[in-house]
Amino acid sequence: MQIVLFEPEIPPNTGNVARLCAAFGLPLHLIEPLGFKLENRYFRRAGLDYWPQVELLVWPSFSTYLEQGRRGHRLLMSSSRQGEPVQHFRFSELDALVLGPETRGLPRDMLQTADACLRLPIRGGVRSLNLSSAAAILAYQAMLGSGLLERLHEKIEGGPGIPGEFSCQKLNLRA
């Protein structure tokens, strides 16, 4: 599973998604042009000290990502206005969750190339969710639906799970 941000514009949103990817062990693909430089302090700050745990890949175009970064993943594109409600979708480990720029979303012609288009049901009167909030909800639902979340939990708890470095410190809060 992977997260793909197409032409992200706001550094802290992208940094927050990078931190999400570090927590879940998902690669983050950024499609240029970006609305900021990767050296941006707000971008770096949002990711805190988790950058060494983020598999960050930057592609000059969506077509380059499709040729070299997709690696057989289904393209699941998010839209605030159309698509199957995320809670009804059957996710797989080989899904790429694609989210668009904050101010305009994914282009209509790009949505037409998706293997599936997904939406997060929200109340009327609200146009959309923040990019990093939407990415977190999509990633959690996708990991839950594909079984990756359970494998992550098993790995944290010491059982067989997702290969990689995951740890969880249990605190005894009883005095």
Buried (B, 14 or more C-beta within 10 A) or exposed (E): BBBBBBBBBBBBBBBBBBBBBBBBBBBBBBBBEBBBEEEBEEBBEBBEEBEEBBBBBEBEEBEEBBEEBBEEBBBBBBBBEEBEEBEEBEBBEEBBBBBBBBEEBBBEEBBEEBEBBBBBEEEEEEEBBEBBBBBBBBBBBBBEBBEBBBBBBBBBEEEEBBEEEBEEEEEEEEE
